[in-house]
């Protein structure tokens, strides 16, 4: 993938070749105003989180795709279990109400 810092646009190697009507060697660092994107380090994540793209930053003369964690960190398993039991109990109460109303 290639990045244009002026326009903030990201395009593939093939798209760049088509736009410029040129043959471009794979992994060419710079082609005009376009720069090869390098992958940065991924952050540490916890259960329930995922890694998503963040900004592209100039680091040590190269453009690097940075990453960030996203998503809700799961609560402790005992809290989650209590919430699930409560939801089941509420559902059973609703079912019992519907059944008793149907018999009336």
PDB file as gemmi writes it, atoms N, CA and C in Angstrom:
CRYST1    1.000    1.000    1.000  90.00  90.00  90.00 P 1                      
ATOM      1  N   UNK A   1       0.841  -1.171   0.000  1.00  0.00           N  
ATOM      2  CA  UNK A   1       0.000   0.000   0.000  1.00  0.00           C  
ATOM      3  C   UNK A   1       0.893   1.243   0.000  1.00  0.00           C  
ATOM      4  N   UNK A   2       0.360   2.288  -0.620  1.00  0.00           N  
ATOM      5  CA  UNK A   2       1.085   3.551  -0.728  1.00  0.00           C  
ATOM      6  C   UNK A   2       0.242   4.688  -0.155  1.00  0.00           C  
ATOM      7  N   UNK A   3       0.922   5.666   0.393  1.00  0.00           N  
ATOM      8  CA  UNK A   3       0.288   6.774   1.095  1.00  0.00           C  
ATOM      9  C   UNK A   3       0.797   8.096   0.525  1.00  0.00           C  
ATOM     10  N   UNK A   4      -0.152   9.017   0.317  1.00  0.00           N  
ATOM     11  CA  UNK A   4       0.192  10.366  -0.117  1.00  0.00           C  
ATOM     12  C   UNK A   4      -0.058  11.290   1.069  1.00  0.00           C  
ATOM     13  N   UNK A   5       0.994  11.792   1.717  1.00  0.00           N  
ATOM     14  CA  UNK A   5       0.804  12.624   2.915  1.00  0.00           C  
ATOM     15  C   UNK A   5       0.090  13.944   2.653  1.00  0.00           C  
ATOM     16  N   UNK A   6       0.126  14.433   1.425  1.00  0.00           N  
ATOM     17  CA  UNK A   6      -0.561  15.692   1.114  1.00  0.00           C  
ATOM     18  C   UNK A   6      -2.070  15.499   1.043  1.00  0.00           C  
ATOM     19  N   UNK A   7      -2.491  14.404   0.405  1.00  0.00           N  
ATOM     20  CA  UNK A   7      -3.929  14.169   0.230  1.00  0.00           C  
ATOM     21  C   UNK A   7      -4.499  13.205   1.273  1.00  0.00           C  
ATOM     22  N   UNK A   8      -3.620  12.537   2.051  1.00  0.00           N  
ATOM     23  CA  UNK A   8      -3.995  11.540   3.061  1.00  0.00           C  
ATOM     24  C   UNK A   8      -4.641  10.304   2.427  1.00  0.00           C  
ATOM     25  N   UNK A   9      -4.396  10.098   1.157  1.00  0.00           N  
ATOM     26  CA  UNK A   9      -4.998   8.995   0.410  1.00  0.00           C  
ATOM     27  C   UNK A   9      -4.107   7.758   0.497  1.00  0.00           C  
ATOM     28  N   UNK A  10      -4.752   6.584   0.543  1.00  0.00           N  
ATOM     29  CA  UNK A  10      -4.055   5.303   0.568  1.00  0.00           C  
ATOM     30  C   UNK A  10      -4.534   4.494  -0.630  1.00  0.00           C  
ATOM     31  N   UNK A  11      -3.574   3.962  -1.399  1.00  0.00           N  
ATOM     32  CA  UNK A  11      -3.931   3.139  -2.552  1.00  0.00           C  
ATOM     33  C   UNK A  11      -2.993   1.936  -2.631  1.00  0.00           C  
ATOM     34  N   UNK A  12      -3.430   0.934  -3.364  1.00  0.00           N  
ATOM     35  CA  UNK A  12      -2.621  -0.272  -3.533  1.00  0.00           C  
ATOM     36  C   UNK A  12      -1.515  -0.039  -4.569  1.00  0.00           C  
ATOM     37  N   UNK A  13      -0.600  -0.966  -4.619  1.00  0.00           N  
ATOM     38  CA  UNK A  13       0.492  -0.919  -5.589  1.00  0.00           C  
ATOM     39  C   UNK A  13      -0.066  -0.918  -7.013  1.00  0.00           C  
ATOM     40  N   UNK A  14      -1.058  -1.773  -7.268  1.00  0.00           N  
ATOM     41  CA  UNK A  14      -1.663  -1.827  -8.607  1.00  0.00           C  
ATOM     42  C   UNK A  14      -2.382  -0.532  -8.970  1.00  0.00           C  
ATOM     43  N   UNK A  15      -3.091   0.060  -8.017  1.00  0.00           N  
ATOM     44  CA  UNK A  15      -3.772   1.333  -8.281  1.00  0.00           C  
ATOM     45  C   UNK A  15      -2.764   2.432  -8.620  1.00  0.00           C  
ATOM     46  N   UNK A  16      -1.639   2.414  -7.916  1.00  0.00           N  
ATOM     47  CA  UNK A  16      -0.601   3.418  -8.179  1.00  0.00           C  
ATOM     48  C   UNK A  16      -0.035   3.251  -9.587  1.00  0.00           C  
ATOM     49  N   UNK A  17       0.202   2.013  -9.999  1.00  0.00           N  
ATOM     50  CA  UNK A  17       0.705   1.767 -11.360  1.00  0.00           C  
ATOM     51  C   UNK A  17      -0.291   2.263 -12.399  1.00  0.00           C  
ATOM     52  N   UNK A  18      -1.579   2.012 -12.160  1.00  0.00           N  
ATOM     53  CA  UNK A  18      -2.608   2.465 -13.107  1.00  0.00           C  
ATOM     54  C   UNK A  18      -2.687   3.984 -13.165  1.00  0.00           C  
ATOM     55  N   UNK A  19      -2.642   4.628 -12.007  1.00  0.00           N  
ATOM     56  CA  UNK A  19      -2.731   6.093 -11.978  1.00  0.00           C  
ATOM     57  C   UNK A  19      -1.577   6.761 -12.696  1.00  0.00           C  
ATOM     58  N   UNK A  20      -0.398   6.212 -12.494  1.00  0.00           N  
ATOM     59  CA  UNK A  20       0.791   6.829 -13.072  1.00  0.00           C  
ATOM     60  C   UNK A  20       1.124   6.270 -14.452  1.00  0.00           C  
ATOM     61  N   UNK A  21       0.359   5.267 -14.879  1.00  0.00           N  
ATOM     62  CA  UNK A  21       0.622   4.607 -16.161  1.00  0.00           C  
ATOM     63  C   UNK A  21       2.096   4.227 -16.265  1.00  0.00           C  
ATOM     64  N   UNK A  22       2.547   3.538 -15.202  1.00  0.00           N  
ATOM     65  CA  UNK A  22       3.970   3.203 -15.133  1.00  0.00           C  
ATOM     66  C   UNK A  22       4.168   1.838 -14.488  1.00  0.00           C  
ATOM     67  N   UNK A  23       5.299   1.245 -14.788  1.00  0.00           N  
ATOM     68  CA  UNK A  23       5.721   0.013 -14.132  1.00  0.00           C  
ATOM     69  C   UNK A  23       6.499   0.419 -12.887  1.00  0.00           C  
ATOM     70  N   UNK A  24       6.100  -0.103 -11.736  1.00  0.00           N  
ATOM     71  CA  UNK A  24       6.742   0.274 -10.485  1.00  0.00           C  
ATOM     72  C   UNK A  24       7.188  -1.004  -9.782  1.00  0.00           C  
ATOM     73  N   UNK A  25       8.468  -1.112  -9.450  1.00  0.00           N  
ATOM     74  CA  UNK A  25       8.939  -2.309  -8.756  1.00  0.00           C  
ATOM     75  C   UNK A  25       8.215  -2.502  -7.416  1.00  0.00           C  
ATOM     76  N   UNK A  26       7.986  -3.774  -7.066  1.00  0.00           N  
ATOM     77  CA  UNK A  26       7.366  -4.082  -5.769  1.00  0.00           C  
ATOM     78  C   UNK A  26       8.211  -3.478  -4.643  1.00  0.00           C  
ATOM     79  N   UNK A  27       7.541  -2.975  -3.624  1.00  0.00           N  
ATOM     80  CA  UNK A  27       8.165  -2.421  -2.418  1.00  0.00           C  
ATOM     81  C   UNK A  27       9.074  -1.219  -2.677  1.00  0.00           C  
ATOM     82  N   UNK A  28       8.815  -0.511  -3.763  1.00  0.00           N  
ATOM     83  CA  UNK A  28       9.545   0.740  -4.037  1.00  0.00           C  
ATOM     84  C   UNK A  28       9.164   1.729  -2.931  1.00  0.00           C  
ATOM     85  N   UNK A  29      10.146   2.295  -2.241  1.00  0.00           N  
ATOM     86  CA  UNK A  29       9.889   3.154  -1.085  1.00  0.00           C  
ATOM     87  C   UNK A  29       9.122   4.427  -1.433  1.00  0.00           C  
ATOM     88  N   UNK A  30       9.484   5.064  -2.542  1.00  0.00           N  
ATOM     89  CA  UNK A  30       8.873   6.341  -2.890  1.00  0.00           C  
ATOM     90  C   UNK A  30       8.680   6.438  -4.391  1.00  0.00           C  
ATOM     91  N   UNK A  31       7.465   6.846  -4.781  1.00  0.00           N  
ATOM     92  CA  UNK A  31       7.151   7.040  -6.194  1.00  0.00           C  
ATOM     93  C   UNK A  31       6.447   8.388  -6.291  1.00  0.00           C  
ATOM     94  N   UNK A  32       7.167   9.414  -6.715  1.00  0.00           N  
ATOM     95  CA  UNK A  32       6.600  10.761  -6.748  1.00  0.00           C  
ATOM     96  C   UNK A  32       6.220  11.192  -5.335  1.00  0.00           C  
ATOM     97  N   UNK A  33       4.963  11.550  -5.135  1.00  0.00           N  
ATOM     98  CA  UNK A  33       4.488  11.974  -3.814  1.00  0.00           C  
ATOM     99  C   UNK A  33       3.933  10.813  -2.997  1.00  0.00           C  
ATOM    100  N   UNK A  34       4.068   9.601  -3.500  1.00  0.00           N  
ATOM    101  CA  UNK A  34       3.535   8.405  -2.838  1.00  0.00           C  
ATOM    102  C   UNK A  34       4.643   7.670  -2.101  1.00  0.00           C  
ATOM    103  N   UNK A  35       4.308   7.192  -0.894  1.00  0.00           N  
ATOM    104  CA  UNK A  35       5.290   6.526  -0.041  1.00  0.00           C  
ATOM    105  C   UNK A  35       4.757   5.163   0.388  1.00  0.00           C  
ATOM    106  N   UNK A  36       5.654   4.175   0.374  1.00  0.00           N  
ATOM    107  CA  UNK A  36       5.299   2.833   0.817  1.00  0.00           C  
ATOM    108  C   UNK A  36       4.938   2.865   2.299  1.00  0.00           C  
ATOM    109  N   UNK A  37       3.868   2.182   2.659  1.00  0.00           N  
ATOM    110  CA  UNK A  37       3.438   2.123   4.063  1.00  0.00           C  
ATOM    111  C   UNK A  37       4.045   0.884   4.707  1.00  0.00           C  
ATOM    112  N   UNK A  38       4.688   1.100   5.860  1.00  0.00           N  
ATOM    113  CA  UNK A  38       5.240   0.005   6.658  1.00  0.00           C  
ATOM    114  C   UNK A  38       4.326  -0.227   7.854  1.00  0.00           C  
ATOM    115  N   UNK A  39       4.252  -1.468   8.320  1.00  0.00           N  
ATOM    116  CA  UNK A  39       3.417  -1.783   9.488  1.00  0.00           C  
ATOM    117  C   UNK A  39       4.167  -1.508  10.771  1.00  0.00           C  
ATOM    118  N   UNK A  40       3.506  -0.802  11.682  1.00  0.00           N  
ATOM    119  CA  UNK A  40       4.072  -0.554  12.996  1.00  0.00           C  
ATOM    120  C   UNK A  40       3.723  -1.700  13.936  1.00  0.00           C  
ATOM    121  N   UNK A  41       4.206  -1.600  15.151  1.00  0.00           N  
ATOM    122  CA  UNK A  41       3.938  -2.626  16.156  1.00  0.00           C  
ATOM    123  C   UNK A  41       2.488  -2.555  16.619  1.00  0.00           C  
ATOM    124  N   UNK A  42       1.926  -3.703  16.848  1.00  0.00           N  
ATOM    125  CA  UNK A  42       0.545  -3.779  17.347  1.00  0.00           C  
ATOM    126  C   UNK A  42       0.548  -3.655  18.866  1.00  0.00           C  
ATOM    127  N   UNK A  43      -0.463  -3.007  19.425  1.00  0.00           N  
ATOM    128  CA  UNK A  43      -0.535  -2.880  20.884  1.00  0.00           C  
ATOM    129  C   UNK A  43      -0.956  -4.206  21.536  1.00  0.00           C  
ATOM    130  N   UNK A  44      -0.716  -4.298  22.803  1.00  0.00           N  
ATOM    131  CA  UNK A  44      -1.187  -5.442  23.569  1.00  0.00           C  
ATOM    132  C   UNK A  44      -2.677  -5.268  23.798  1.00  0.00           C  
ATOM    133  N   UNK A  45      -3.439  -6.337  23.628  1.00  0.00           N  
ATOM    134  CA  UNK A  45      -4.886  -6.250  23.822  1.00  0.00           C  
ATOM    135  C   UNK A  45      -5.324  -7.234  24.893  1.00  0.00           C  
ATOM    136  N   UNK A  46      -6.524  -7.015  25.394  1.00  0.00           N  
ATOM    137  CA  UNK A  46      -7.130  -7.887  26.391  1.00  0.00           C  
ATOM    138  C   UNK A  46      -8.363  -8.534  25.782  1.00  0.00           C  
ATOM    139  N   UNK A  47      -8.941  -9.489  26.494  1.00  0.00           N  
ATOM    140  CA  UNK A  47     -10.150 -10.164  26.017  1.00  0.00           C  
ATOM    141  C   UNK A  47     -11.213  -9.151  25.630  1.00  0.00           C  
ATOM    142  N   UNK A  48     -11.855  -9.390  24.498  1.00  0.00           N  
ATOM    143  CA  UNK A  48     -12.928  -8.511  24.050  1.00  0.00           C  
ATOM    144  C   UNK A  48     -12.452  -7.332  23.225  1.00  0.00           C  
ATOM    145  N   UNK A  49     -11.146  -7.175  23.072  1.00  0.00           N  
ATOM    146  CA  UNK A  49     -10.619  -6.063  22.288  1.00  0.00           C  
ATOM    147  C   UNK A  49     -10.079  -6.584  20.961  1.00  0.00           C  
ATOM    148  N   UNK A  50      -9.948  -5.685  20.020  1.00  0.00           N  
ATOM    149  CA  UNK A  50      -9.334  -6.017  18.737  1.00  0.00           C  
ATOM    150  C   UNK A  50      -8.366  -4.904  18.376  1.00  0.00           C  
ATOM    151  N   UNK A  51      -7.574  -5.160  17.350  1.00  0.00           N  
ATOM    152  CA  UNK A  51      -6.600  -4.178  16.887  1.00  0.00           C  
ATOM    153  C   UNK A  51      -7.143  -3.547  15.611  1.00  0.00           C  
ATOM    154  N   UNK A  52      -7.157  -2.221  15.570  1.00  0.00           N  
ATOM    155  CA  UNK A  52      -7.661  -1.489  14.412  1.00  0.00           C  
ATOM    156  C   UNK A  52      -6.614  -0.468  13.961  1.00  0.00           C  
ATOM    157  N   UNK A  53      -6.648  -0.097  12.672  1.00  0.00           N  
ATOM    158  CA  UNK A  53      -5.681   0.897  12.179  1.00  0.00           C  
ATOM    159  C   UNK A  53      -5.864   2.253  12.858  1.00  0.00           C  
ATOM    160  N   UNK A  54      -4.762   2.919  13.104  1.00  0.00           N  
ATOM    161  CA  UNK A  54      -4.775   4.280  13.639  1.00  0.00           C  
ATOM    162  C   UNK A  54      -4.139   5.175  12.570  1.00  0.00           C  
ATOM    163  N   UNK A  55      -3.399   6.146  12.939  1.00  0.00           N  
ATOM    164  CA  UNK A  55      -2.812   7.100  11.990  1.00  0.00           C  
ATOM    165  C   UNK A  55      -1.613   6.505  11.256  1.00  0.00           C  
ATOM    166  N   UNK A  56      -1.306   7.100  10.120  1.00  0.00           N  
ATOM    167  CA  UNK A  56      -0.050   6.803   9.435  1.00  0.00           C  
ATOM    168  C   UNK A  56       0.889   7.935   9.813  1.00  0.00           C  
ATOM    169  N   UNK A  57       2.050   7.558  10.374  1.00  0.00           N  
ATOM    170  CA  UNK A  57       2.990   8.564  10.874  1.00  0.00           C  
ATOM    171  C   UNK A  57       4.352   8.397  10.215  1.00  0.00           C  
ATOM    172  N   UNK A  58       5.036   9.515  10.057  1.00  0.00           N  
ATOM    173  CA  UNK A  58       6.398   9.492   9.550  1.00  0.00           C  
ATOM    174  C   UNK A  58       7.326   9.174  10.718  1.00  0.00           C  
ATOM    175  N   UNK A  59       8.017   8.030  10.631  1.00  0.00           N  
ATOM    176  CA  UNK A  59       8.933   7.602  11.688  1.00  0.00           C  
ATOM    177  C   UNK A  59      10.240   7.155  11.058  1.00  0.00           C  
ATOM    178  N   UNK A  60      11.325   7.788  11.451  1.00  0.00           N  
ATOM    179  CA  UNK A  60      12.655   7.439  10.928  1.00  0.00           C  
ATOM    180  C   UNK A  60      12.696   7.461   9.399  1.00  0.00           C  
ATOM    181  N   UNK A  61      12.025   8.438   8.809  1.00  0.00           N  
ATOM    182  CA  UNK A  61      12.045   8.605   7.361  1.00  0.00           C  
ATOM    183  C   UNK A  61      11.125   7.679   6.584  1.00  0.00           C  
ATOM    184  N   UNK A  62      10.315   6.875   7.280  1.00  0.00           N  
ATOM    185  CA  UNK A  62       9.377   5.963   6.613  1.00  0.00           C  
ATOM    186  C   UNK A  62       7.966   6.213   7.144  1.00  0.00           C  
ATOM    187  N   UNK A  63       6.980   5.993   6.281  1.00  0.00           N  
ATOM    188  CA  UNK A  63       5.593   6.135   6.711  1.00  0.00           C  
ATOM    189  C   UNK A  63       5.130   4.808   7.295  1.00  0.00           C  
ATOM    190  N   UNK A  64       4.636   4.883   8.540  1.00  0.00           N  
ATOM    191  CA  UNK A  64       4.293   3.681   9.296  1.00  0.00           C  
ATOM    192  C   UNK A  64       2.819   3.703   9.684  1.00  0.00           C  
ATOM    193  N   UNK A  65       2.136   2.589   9.395  1.00  0.00           N  
ATOM    194  CA  UNK A  65       0.744   2.415   9.840  1.00  0.00           C  
ATOM    195  C   UNK A  65       0.781   2.063  11.316  1.00  0.00           C  
ATOM    196  N   UNK A  66       0.203   2.925  12.150  1.00  0.00           N  
ATOM    197  CA  UNK A  66       0.136   2.637  13.576  1.00  0.00           C  
ATOM    198  C   UNK A  66      -1.190   1.951  13.871  1.00  0.00           C  
ATOM    199  N   UNK A  67      -1.262   1.320  15.021  1.00  0.00           N  
ATOM    200  CA  UNK A  67      -2.432   0.526  15.405  1.00  0.00           C  
ATOM    201  C   UNK A  67      -2.856   0.890  16.808  1.00  0.00           C  
ATOM    202  N   UNK A  68      -4.135   0.657  17.100  1.00  0.00           N  
ATOM    203  CA  UNK A  68      -4.642   0.893  18.449  1.00  0.00           C  
ATOM    204  C   UNK A  68      -5.615  -0.224  18.805  1.00  0.00           C  
ATOM    205  N   UNK A  69      -5.828  -0.386  20.089  1.00  0.00           N  
ATOM    206  CA  UNK A  69      -6.785  -1.394  20.545  1.00  0.00           C  
ATOM    207  C   UNK A  69      -8.166  -0.761  20.592  1.00  0.00           C  
ATOM    208  N   UNK A  70      -9.166  -1.564  20.318  1.00  0.00           N  
ATOM    209  CA  UNK A  70     -10.546  -1.074  20.329  1.00  0.00           C  
ATOM    210  C   UNK A  70     -11.444  -2.151  20.910  1.00  0.00           C  
ATOM    211  N   UNK A  71     -12.572  -1.724  21.369  1.00  0.00           N  
ATOM    212  CA  UNK A  71     -13.543  -2.671  21.904  1.00  0.00           C  
ATOM    213  C   UNK A  71     -13.570  -2.621  23.418  1.00  0.00           C  
ATOM    214  N   UNK A  72     -14.610  -3.194  23.934  1.00  0.00           N  
ATOM    215  CA  UNK A  72     -14.843  -3.188  25.373  1.00  0.00           C  
ATOM    216  C   UNK A  72     -13.994  -4.259  26.049  1.00  0.00           C  
ATOM    217  N   UNK A  73     -13.346  -3.880  27.120  1.00  0.00           N  
ATOM    218  CA  UNK A  73     -12.626  -4.859  27.925  1.00  0.00           C  
ATOM    219  C   UNK A  73     -13.671  -5.622  28.734  1.00  0.00           C  
ATOM    220  N   UNK A  74     -13.596  -6.933  28.672  1.00  0.00           N  
ATOM    221  CA  UNK A  74     -14.592  -7.741  29.376  1.00  0.00           C  
ATOM    222  C   UNK A  74     -14.441  -7.586  30.878  1.00  0.00           C  
ATOM    223  N   UNK A  75     -15.589  -7.580  31.536  1.00  0.00           N  
ATOM    224  CA  UNK A  75     -15.585  -7.504  32.989  1.00  0.00           C  
ATOM    225  C   UNK A  75     -15.188  -8.863  33.538  1.00  0.00           C  
ATOM    226  N   UNK A  76     -15.000  -8.916  34.829  1.00  0.00           N  
ATOM    227  CA  UNK A  76     -14.618 -10.189  35.431  1.00  0.00           C  
ATOM    228  C   UNK A  76     -15.684 -11.238  35.141  1.00  0.00           C  
ATOM    229  N   UNK A  77     -15.271 -12.492  35.086  1.00  0.00           N  
ATOM    230  CA  UNK A  77     -16.196 -13.557  34.702  1.00  0.00           C  
ATOM    231  C   UNK A  77     -17.330 -13.723  35.713  1.00  0.00           C  
ATOM    232  N   UNK A  78     -17.088 -13.415  36.992  1.00  0.00           N  
ATOM    233  CA  UNK A  78     -18.162 -13.561  37.976  1.00  0.00           C  
ATOM    234  C   UNK A  78     -19.257 -12.513  37.748  1.00  0.00           C  
ATOM    235  N   UNK A  79     -18.872 -11.299  37.369  1.00  0.00           N  
ATOM    236  CA  UNK A  79     -19.860 -10.258  37.078  1.00  0.00           C  
ATOM    237  C   UNK A  79     -20.645 -10.640  35.832  1.00  0.00           C  
ATOM    238  N   UNK A  80     -19.954 -11.142  34.818  1.00  0.00           N  
ATOM    239  CA  UNK A  80     -20.621 -11.549  33.586  1.00  0.00           C  
ATOM    240  C   UNK A  80     -21.601 -12.687  33.865  1.00  0.00           C  
ATOM    241  N   UNK A  81     -21.220 -13.625  34.696  1.00  0.00           N  
ATOM    242  CA  UNK A  81     -22.092 -14.747  35.031  1.00  0.00           C  
ATOM    243  C   UNK A  81     -23.344 -14.262  35.762  1.00  0.00           C  
ATOM    244  N   UNK A  82     -23.171 -13.332  36.687  1.00  0.00           N  
ATOM    245  CA  UNK A  82     -24.318 -12.768  37.403  1.00  0.00           C  
ATOM    246  C   UNK A  82     -25.277 -12.067  36.444  1.00  0.00           C  
ATOM    247  N   UNK A  83     -24.743 -11.325  35.489  1.00  0.00           N  
ATOM    248  CA  UNK A  83     -25.572 -10.644  34.501  1.00  0.00           C  
ATOM    249  C   UNK A  83     -26.341 -11.646  33.649  1.00  0.00           C  
ATOM    250  N   UNK A  84     -25.701 -12.728  33.270  1.00  0.00           N  
ATOM    251  CA  UNK A  84     -26.367 -13.741  32.458  1.00  0.00           C  
ATOM    252  C   UNK A  84     -27.483 -14.428  33.239  1.00  0.00           C  
ATOM    253  N   UNK A  85     -27.210 -14.760  34.498  1.00  0.00           N  
ATOM    254  CA  UNK A  85     -28.231 -15.402  35.332  1.00  0.00           C  
ATOM    255  C   UNK A  85     -29.418 -14.471  35.514  1.00  0.00           C  
ATOM    256  N   UNK A  86     -29.151 -13.191  35.736  1.00  0.00           N  
ATOM    257  CA  UNK A  86     -30.222 -12.210  35.903  1.00  0.00           C  
ATOM    258  C   UNK A  86     -31.067 -12.116  34.636  1.00  0.00           C  
ATOM    259  N   UNK A  87     -30.421 -12.126  33.481  1.00  0.00           N  
ATOM    260  CA  UNK A  87     -31.153 -12.052  32.215  1.00  0.00           C  
ATOM    261  C   UNK A  87     -32.019 -13.288  32.019  1.00  0.00           C  
ATOM    262  N   UNK A  88     -31.503 -14.449  32.378  1.00  0.00           N  
ATOM    263  CA  UNK A  88     -32.292 -15.692  32.258  1.00  0.00           C  
ATOM    264  C   UNK A  88     -33.489 -15.651  33.195  1.00  0.00           C  
ATOM    265  N   UNK A  89     -33.267 -15.209  34.420  1.00  0.00           N  
ATOM    266  CA  UNK A  89     -34.375 -15.119  35.388  1.00  0.00           C  
ATOM    267  C   UNK A  89     -35.452 -14.166  34.884  1.00  0.00           C  
ATOM    268  N   UNK A  90     -35.042 -13.031  34.341  1.00  0.00           N  
ATOM    269  CA  UNK A  90     -36.013 -12.066  33.800  1.00  0.00           C  
ATOM    270  C   UNK A  90     -36.800 -12.688  32.646  1.00  0.00           C  
ATOM    271  N   UNK A  91     -36.113 -13.421  31.804  1.00  0.00           N  
ATOM    272  CA  UNK A  91     -36.776 -14.085  30.688  1.00  0.00           C  
ATOM    273  C   UNK A  91     -37.775 -15.120  31.158  1.00  0.00           C  
ATOM    274  N   UNK A  92     -37.423 -15.882  32.180  1.00  0.00           N  
ATOM    275  CA  UNK A  92     -38.332 -16.897  32.716  1.00  0.00           C  
ATOM    276  C   UNK A  92     -39.570 -16.267  33.346  1.00  0.00           C  
ATOM    277  N   UNK A  93     -39.392 -15.136  34.001  1.00  0.00           N  
ATOM    278  CA  UNK A  93     -40.533 -14.423  34.590  1.00  0.00           C  
ATOM    279  C   UNK A  93     -41.476 -13.965  33.492  1.00  0.00           C  
ATOM    280  N   UNK A  94     -40.924 -13.429  32.404  1.00  0.00           N  
ATOM    281  CA  UNK A  94     -41.748 -12.984  31.275  1.00  0.00           C  
ATOM    282  C   UNK A  94     -42.503 -14.152  30.651  1.00  0.00           C  
ATOM    283  N   UNK A  95     -41.836 -15.281  30.497  1.00  0.00           N  
ATOM    284  CA  UNK A  95     -42.485 -16.464  29.923  1.00  0.00           C  
ATOM    285  C   UNK A  95     -43.629 -16.923  30.826  1.00  0.00           C  
ATOM    286  N   UNK A  96     -43.377 -16.942  32.146  1.00  0.00           N  
ATOM    287  CA  UNK A  96     -44.415 -17.356  33.093  1.00  0.00           C  
ATOM    288  C   UNK A  96     -45.624 -16.425  33.014  1.00  0.00           C  
ATOM    289  N   UNK A  97     -45.385 -15.109  32.890  1.00  0.00           N  
ATOM    290  CA  UNK A  97     -46.480 -14.148  32.764  1.00  0.00           C  
ATOM    291  C   UNK A  97     -47.286 -14.399  31.496  1.00  0.00           C  
ATOM    292  N   UNK A  98     -46.604 -14.619  30.400  1.00  0.00           N  
ATOM    293  CA  UNK A  98     -47.296 -14.867  29.133  1.00  0.00           C  
ATOM    294  C   UNK A  98     -48.119 -16.149  29.188  1.00  0.00           C  
ATOM    295  N   UNK A  99     -47.595 -17.151  29.806  1.00  0.00           N  
ATOM    296  CA  UNK A  99     -48.317 -18.438  29.908  1.00  0.00           C  
ATOM    297  C   UNK A  99     -49.544 -18.289  30.799  1.00  0.00           C  
ATOM    298  N   UNK A 100     -49.410 -17.541  31.902  1.00  0.00           N  
ATOM    299  CA  UNK A 100     -50.559 -17.390  32.809  1.00  0.00           C  
ATOM    300  C   UNK A 100     -51.638 -16.515  32.169  1.00  0.00           C  
ATOM    301  N   UNK A 101     -51.232 -15.520  31.365  1.00  0.00           N  
ATOM    302  CA  UNK A 101     -52.206 -14.676  30.665  1.00  0.00           C  
ATOM    303  C   UNK A 101     -52.950 -15.475  29.603  1.00  0.00           C  
ATOM    304  N   UNK A 102     -52.266 -16.435  28.982  1.00  0.00           N  
ATOM    305  CA  UNK A 102     -52.890 -17.243  27.946  1.00  0.00           C  
ATOM    306  C   UNK A 102     -53.917 -18.204  28.527  1.00  0.00           C  
ATOM    307  N   UNK A 103     -53.804 -18.579  29.765  1.00  0.00           N  
ATOM    308  CA  UNK A 103     -54.722 -19.515  30.414  1.00  0.00           C  
ATOM    309  C   UNK A 103     -55.961 -18.807  30.971  1.00  0.00           C  
ATOM    310  N   UNK A 104     -55.862 -17.502  31.116  1.00  0.00           N  
ATOM    311  CA  UNK A 104     -56.983 -16.765  31.714  1.00  0.00           C  
ATOM    312  C   UNK A 104     -58.128 -16.594  30.745  1.00  0.00           C  
TER     313      UNK A 104                                                      
END                                                                             
